[in-house]
Amino acid sequence: MSLPLNRYHRRICQELSKLGIPYADEYPIGGRDCDIYIPDLKRIVELDGPTHFRRADARRDEEILAERPELNIVHIKVGTPVPEAMEVILG
């Protein structure tokens, strides 16, 4: 069973907290809020729900990286098993 986006988002944040990994929730970059930012990894985590579109996401990623080229972005589809999502996020 897939969790709704906000519950899935909360679950990923709980896992990061449990592991002692500092993160910022709804981190603003260039007038946009990124779902999760993990400063120690210089990683943006975008949780893609049913309303995400690849072209729009790619454009948004390009805008973020143009402003903050040191960052890397990972996309996790909502409903991905949490252990699998955490491997990608921490990878």
C-alpha positions, 0 to 999 in steps of 0.5 A, spaced: 500 500 500 502 506 498 502 512 503 500 519 501 505 524 499 505 528 506 505 521 510 511 518 505 515 525 506 514 525 513 516 517 513 523 519 510 524 525 514 523 520 520 528 515 517 533 521 516 532 523 524 533 516 526 539 515 523 542 522 525 542 525 519 541 533 519 536 535 513 532 541 512 525 540 510 521 544 504 528 548 503 528 554 499 532 555 493 531 560 487 524 561 489 522 554 489 521 549 495 525 543 495 522 537 499 528 535 503 535 538 503 541 534 506 547 539 507 552 534 509 551 530 502 549 536 498 543 533 496 536 535 494 531 529 495 524 530 491 519 526 492 515 525 486 507 524 487 502 523 482 502 530 479 510 530 478 511 530 470 518 529 468 519 535 463 517 539 468 522 536 473 528 536 469 527 543 467 526 545 475 532 541 476 536 545 471 534 551 474 536 549 481 543 546 479 544 553 475 543 556 481 547 551 486 551 547 481 555 543 487 548 540 489 545 533 486 538 531 486 535 525 487 528 523 485 524 518 489 517 516 487 512 516 492 510 509 494 518 506 493 519 502 499 522 506 505 529 502 505 530 502 498 528 510 498 533 511 503 539 507 499 538 512 493 537 518 498 544 516 502 547 513 496 
